[in-house]
Amino acid sequence: MNDPVTPSSKPQAKPNASPMQLALQQAVAAAERGEVPVGAVITDAKGYVIAANGNRIIEYADPTAHAEMLVIREATTALKNERLVDCNLYVTLEPCPMCAGAISLARIKRLYYGAADEKAGGAEHGIRLFSHPSCHHRPEVYGGIEEIACATILQSFFAARRQS
């Protein structure tokens, strides 16, 4: 079993892989744990990884243990600040409304996501929280990053579940 990333006071070294590739690695690890394969990574303004994790809803028996929520918690702890003003979030699936709300509250600068979530998305599909007038912070949003790889892992996971 993969252990959750433990926050540290210093960002990790700049990765050789892209942040989205690291998020995909976290998604694969989540699938291996039996979790819906979603992974997330937060980097600082210079591209250093501050937090990386995947869904742990079943493991933690916590419906809020989405990858995005976990990395936001880890990054705010590591930086000792509830605001992630110059940070970027990379996630393999478009965030749900709960996670979109947390992204806004954390003041994350940029959101990069892989696969769109047409039904339950909270950024550019579904509720579209960032375009709501009551949303106080709107990150820059870039969808479709490594989209095929991100969608494939989700499709494969759910296809295997249907066959079981």
Secondary structure by P-SEA (a helix, b strand, c coil): ccccccccccccccccccaaaaaaaaaaaaaaacccccccccccccccccccccccccccccccccaaaaaaaaaaaaacccccccbbbbbcccccaaaaaaaaaacccbbbbccccccccccccccccccccccccccccccccaaaaaaaaaaaaaaaaaac
